[in-house]
Structure formats: C-alpha cells, structure tokens
Amino acid sequence: MTRWLVTGAGGMLGRDLVAALAGHEVVALTRAELDITDVAAVRAAVAEVEVVINTAAWTDVDGAETKADAAWAVNGHGAGVVANACSRAGVRLLHVSTDYVFAGSVAGDPAAAPGYREDDPTGPCTEYGIGKLAGEQSVLAQGGSVVRTAWLYGEHGRNFVRTMLTLESSREFLDVVDDQWGQPTWTHDLAARLVALGTADAAPGVFHITGSGRTTWCGLARAVFAAVGADPERVRPTTTDKFPRPAPRPAFSVLGHDAMLAAGLDPMPPWADSVRAAVPLLITEG
C-alpha cells in the first residue's frame, strides 16, 4: 500500500487531505511537527513514504509585503527543501501553489476571457507571489509537480465563505468587490483531485485545479447568502479601490484546466454547486 506524507496537515486543505486519504497509510504532520525549512527533518520524514503532498505555506498575503524574507523562507526555500528531499529519495511530490504567480490582469471581458494556461508566462506582483513562484521553480527543477489553485474555502479555518456567513447574520447590507474574477474552490473537492493526481500515471509538471466556472467576490458572496435563504441583493457590488490592501489583489485569477483533464482527472464541480454543498458544513454557532 502506498504511504503518503501530508505537510501542513493542520491547515484548511491539509485537514481535508487527511480525510480524503482515509484507507491509505498517511503520515500527517502539522507545521509544529515539521518545519519544511529544516533539511534533516524533512529528509527523515520523506524517507518513510512514497508520495508527498506539500500544503505547508506562508499564506498571509498582506503580511508577506512587510515580512518578505520570512514568507520566502517557507514558500521559496522551504518548497525547495521538500523538493530536494523527494528527489534524493525517489519520492513523488505534489506541491500546492497559487494563482498569485500570474500578473492577474486580463485583456478584454474577464467574464469571457480564457483562463491562464499552465504554460503561460508568470509575473507575480506581490511578495507572496514572488516567493511562491520561486518555490514552483525549485520543485519543477527537481522533478516534482506543481498544483496551482485559488480562492480556497473549507470547513477548517478562516476563509471568505465563512466570513460571509458571519456577516450575513450581523449586517443588513454588505459591500463586496465585483471587479476581481476567479474560481471559488472547496478544499474538499481539491483534496479529492490531489489524491487522484497522486495515483495517476501523469508525468511531472504544472496542473491547475480550481472550481469550474468563474465569478467575482460579489457573486460568491451572493451565492453564500442564497445558500442560507438570505436575499442575495443585500450584497452590493463595489470596486477594489474602495478596499485598499498592502498587497494588490489580482483582477483576474481564472485558471485553465488542460493538464488536469489530460491527466484523466474528472473536472471539478461548478463552483456554485460546491458552495451550496459546503455552506451547511461551515455554519457555526455563536
């Protein structure tokens, strides 16, 4: 039986991955249990398995603007440490990355423009994206695979969908940006595809795995309101400039799925279907 290692196993995606691997032999290590910048510790952990899914990452996008070295240490250097350990041990690696490695701009109508292809030129505009791209390059150079995803939400941890559920119960109206386009991705769905990719006979490379279709943050918020029987019109569209952030948010985060489909993986469910399925699990009391 194949033995798997999940790094960052205490995170939102990591916890869903461990659940998706039920029935497999799994070594699940949280950030406290495995520092991916520790070469000796990573090599020891990798030596015991056949497949590694690296979800460990610095995910504070705004914080990376002022703590670029700390973010790069995990997202750039740490990813390289994991990739090197896997290469030395002959272990398959799936490394989770992000849409932020792209410039996030689009020519024409974002509602209809083709998504970024796996081989499109990158061009990160944030310190977070720069670090993640460095990690990708190290993984690919050492024979691992990169899985880019975006707009994650899930049952475990803080995320946009959970925030919208909280605000729906406390505010009459809510202003949400309507000029950023992307693909909401339920970590439950992503975890299932990562496990499938880990067992597929696919050559190493770059894969995009996100929810099918596209929407804006406003569209996602309205879908969340509708899922709990609230009036979606209580969510009012606004523009990015009304919510300045230390790290600029990409206006276009739609990813194409050619490599995923070529690897024989099933398409991800439509994003709106996944939101309806996920919302009951994200509703918390108090």
Secondary structure, 3 states (H helix, E strand, C coil): CCEEEEECCCCHHHHHHHHHCCCCEEEEECCCCCCCCCHHHHHHHHCCCCEEEECCCCCCCCHHHHCHHHHHHHHHHHHHHHHHHHHHHCCEEEEEEEHHHCCCCCCCCCCCCCCECCCCCCCCCCHHHHHHHHHHHHHHHCCCEEEEECCEECCCCCCHHHHHHHHHCCCCCEEEECCCEECCEEHHHHHHHHHHHHHCCCCCCEEECCCECCEEHHHHHHHHHHHCCCCHHHEEEECHHHCCCCCCCCCECCECCHHHHHCCCCCCCEHHHHHHHHHHHHCCCC
